């Protein structure tokens, strides 16, 4: 379902992809990732701030090229898969408030888990166990950060 505002069409999928892109760019960058690693505590707020940095991306690092590539692809896949899962899960339920909120939140959880699973096989010393760890991390990221995306999607429909 699309909403027309001032001659522009705003879709649920487009809004979700834009929100995911902003989250990845704002909190996955090397500056924020380093800050979250070094300046947050082990309380609930610190946990959330560290989760925001999960889809980390970088153009240069001390890590291997394959690890940098895996992290960059993870961030890109998160954005792309958010669009795919939101379009699949939201569907015709986009007019109902609770359904829209939970569908977009669930879509972000799935996008995080699948992005982690698929990109883990590019990493150095890739293994099935490592891929499960990356998928679990992506699911946790989607669970704790996905509500931000769901609020943005929900607010854009009003």
C-alpha positions as CSV (number, residue, x, y, z in Angstrom):
1,X,0.0,0.0,0.0
2,X,1.3,3.4,-0.9
3,X,0.6,6.8,0.6
4,X,0.8,9.9,-1.5
5,X,2.3,13.0,0.1
6,X,2.9,16.2,-1.9
7,X,3.1,14.4,-5.2
8,X,5.4,11.6,-3.9
9,X,4.5,8.0,-3.2
10,X,5.7,6.6,0.1
11,X,5.6,2.8,0.5
12,X,6.1,0.7,3.6
13,X,9.0,-1.1,1.9
14,X,10.7,2.1,0.8
15,X,10.4,3.6,4.3
16,X,11.8,0.4,5.9
17,X,14.7,0.3,3.5
18,X,15.5,4.0,4.1
19,X,15.3,3.5,7.9
20,X,17.6,0.4,7.7
21,X,20.1,2.4,5.5
22,X,20.2,5.2,8.0
23,X,20.7,2.8,10.9
24,X,23.5,1.0,9.1
25,X,25.3,4.2,8.1
26,X,24.8,6.0,11.4
27,X,25.7,3.1,13.8
28,X,27.7,0.7,11.7
29,X,30.5,3.1,10.8
30,X,34.0,2.6,12.3
31,X,33.8,5.7,14.5
32,X,30.6,4.6,16.3
33,X,31.7,1.0,16.4
34,X,34.9,1.8,18.1
35,X,33.2,4.2,20.5
36,X,30.6,1.6,21.5
37,X,33.2,-1.0,22.1
38,X,35.4,1.3,24.3
39,X,32.9,3.6,26.0
40,X,29.8,1.6,27.0
41,X,29.2,-0.2,30.2
42,X,27.8,-3.7,30.7
43,X,24.3,-2.5,31.7
44,X,21.2,-2.7,29.5
45,X,21.8,0.7,27.8
46,X,25.4,-0.3,27.0
47,X,24.1,-3.6,25.5
48,X,21.7,-1.7,23.3
49,X,24.4,0.7,22.1
50,X,26.7,-2.2,21.3
51,X,23.9,-3.9,19.4
52,X,23.4,-0.8,17.2
53,X,27.0,-1.4,15.9
54,X,26.3,-5.0,14.7
55,X,26.1,-4.3,10.9
56,X,29.6,-2.8,11.0
57,X,31.2,-1.7,7.8
58,X,34.6,-0.3,6.9
59,X,36.8,0.5,4.0
60,X,40.1,-0.1,5.7
61,X,41.0,-2.0,8.8
62,X,43.7,-4.2,10.4
63,X,41.6,-7.2,9.6
64,X,41.9,-9.5,6.6
65,X,40.3,-8.4,3.3
66,X,37.8,-11.3,3.5
67,X,36.7,-10.3,6.9
68,X,36.2,-6.6,5.8
69,X,34.3,-7.8,2.8
70,X,32.1,-10.1,4.9
71,X,31.3,-7.3,7.2
72,X,30.5,-4.9,4.3
73,X,28.4,-7.5,2.6
74,X,26.6,-8.1,5.9
75,X,25.6,-4.5,6.1
76,X,24.5,-4.4,2.5
77,X,22.5,-7.6,2.8
78,X,20.8,-6.2,5.9
79,X,19.4,-3.3,3.9
80,X,18.5,-5.4,0.8
81,X,16.9,-8.2,2.9
82,X,14.9,-5.7,4.9
83,X,13.2,-4.6,1.7
84,X,12.6,-8.2,0.7
85,X,11.2,-9.3,4.0
86,X,9.1,-6.2,4.6
87,X,7.5,-6.5,1.2
88,X,6.8,-10.2,1.9
89,X,5.6,-9.9,5.5
90,X,3.7,-6.6,5.5
91,X,1.7,-7.3,2.4
92,X,-2.0,-6.3,2.7
93,X,-1.8,-5.9,6.5
94,X,-0.2,-2.4,6.1
95,X,-3.5,-0.7,7.0
96,X,-3.7,-2.3,10.5
97,X,-1.5,-0.6,13.1
98,X,-0.4,-3.6,15.3
99,X,0.1,-5.8,12.3
100,X,2.2,-3.3,10.5
101,X,4.4,-2.7,13.5
102,X,5.0,-6.3,14.3
103,X,5.4,-7.3,10.6
104,X,8.1,-4.7,10.0
105,X,9.8,-5.6,13.3
106,X,9.8,-9.3,12.4
107,X,11.1,-8.5,8.9
108,X,14.1,-6.8,10.4
109,X,14.8,-9.7,12.7
110,X,14.7,-12.1,9.7
111,X,16.8,-9.7,7.6
112,X,19.5,-9.5,10.3
113,X,19.6,-13.3,10.8
114,X,19.8,-14.0,7.1
115,X,22.4,-11.3,6.4
116,X,24.6,-12.8,9.2
117,X,24.1,-16.3,7.9
118,X,24.9,-15.5,4.3
119,X,27.8,-13.2,4.8
120,X,29.5,-15.5,7.4
121,X,30.7,-17.9,4.6
122,X,32.9,-15.2,3.1
123,X,34.9,-14.7,6.2
124,X,38.3,-16.3,6.8
125,X,38.0,-19.8,8.3
126,X,34.3,-19.8,7.6
127,X,32.4,-22.7,9.2
128,X,28.8,-23.7,9.6
129,X,29.1,-23.0,13.4
130,X,30.5,-19.6,12.7
131,X,27.6,-18.9,10.3
132,X,25.1,-19.9,13.0
133,X,26.9,-17.5,15.4
134,X,26.6,-14.7,12.8
135,X,22.9,-15.5,12.2
136,X,22.2,-15.5,15.9
137,X,23.9,-12.2,16.3
138,X,21.9,-10.8,13.4
139,X,18.7,-12.1,15.0
140,X,19.6,-10.5,18.3
141,X,20.4,-7.2,16.5
142,X,17.0,-7.3,14.8
143,X,15.2,-8.1,18.0
144,X,16.7,-5.2,19.9
145,X,17.0,-2.6,17.1
146,X,14.2,-3.7,14.9
147,X,11.6,-1.8,17.0
148,X,13.3,1.4,15.9
149,X,12.6,0.5,12.3
150,X,9.1,-0.6,13.2
151,X,8.3,2.7,14.9
152,X,9.6,4.7,11.8
153,X,7.5,2.5,9.5
154,X,4.4,2.9,11.7
155,X,4.9,6.6,12.1
156,X,5.2,7.1,8.3
157,X,1.8,5.6,7.7
158,X,0.0,8.2,9.8
